[in-house]
């Protein structure tokens, strides 16, 4: 937060967030800057930082720097990873890239929750076999299932006849 206003659209946010160039605003920015509040040796939760290499609002270098600092400060074996959308922008992505991004997020969340096979889980005979590993195809399929479930909750979705996911929405 101390240098955000020196890059791309950050100048437009000074009125809302403040500027480190103003001595009265510096302490406030420092107090909530994620980068500057990392403490070495702390066991942080598993973290997946996402960015796009052509983001014109939030400069990707901020994400790289934060992720590197988090990895250096991490006091336990929990992951601190970054996902970079190649040729992507701040918010726009075609549907196939949105699905791939959600798949990676679900895979990361499932792994962090101690469920390495969560993305391939099903019911009955469709459950993932013992020793199965998360792969991109399974992750993409579950992301498709998640998107499908938003429009048709509690409906089963089959993927290549190998497994079935039933998703419930509240």
Secondary structure, 3 states (H helix, E strand, C coil): CCCHHHCHHHHHHHHHHCCCCCHHHHHHHHHHCCHHHCCCCECCCCEEEEEECCCCCCCHHHHHHHHHHHHHHECCCCCEEEEEECCCCCCCCCHHHHHHHHHHHHHHHHHHCCCCCHHHCCCHHHCCCCCCCCCHHHHHHHHHHHHHHHHCCCCEEEECCCEEEECCCC
